[in-house]
Amino acid sequence: IIAGIIGFLMYFFVWINEILGINALMRTTLTSMFLTILAILFYHYHLIYNLDATIIGCLMILTPGVAITNSLRDIMGSDHISGMARMLEALLTATFIAIGVGTMMMVLGG
């Protein structure tokens, strides 16, 4: 239930960031930071008991699974430039998600 609440709040956070015109990679980083902060707050108030599972469950929305699949399909279809560009974007997205979560875990001691 708490992960659903975090996902709902995350949707509005992304929507506000899109209205403000924030870059996609920065939006991903800020969103991962936001959901980590929420999860840590819920954990400290004893509303959840497994912090890692909650964070991972909420991060599944942000992961670039379709982009990785499409990049591999492009590479196998002999469109190497497009495939490598999509793969780089997917890897950067995954890296920025990790940076956002890791930063908040270090700052807030989650």
Buried (B, 14 or more C-beta within 10 A) or exposed (E): EBBEEBBEBBEEBBEEBEEEEBEEBEBBBBBBBBBBBBBBBBBEEEEBEEBEEBBBBBBEEBBBEEBBEBBBEBBEEEBEEBBEEBBEBBBBBBEBBEBBBEBBBEEBEB
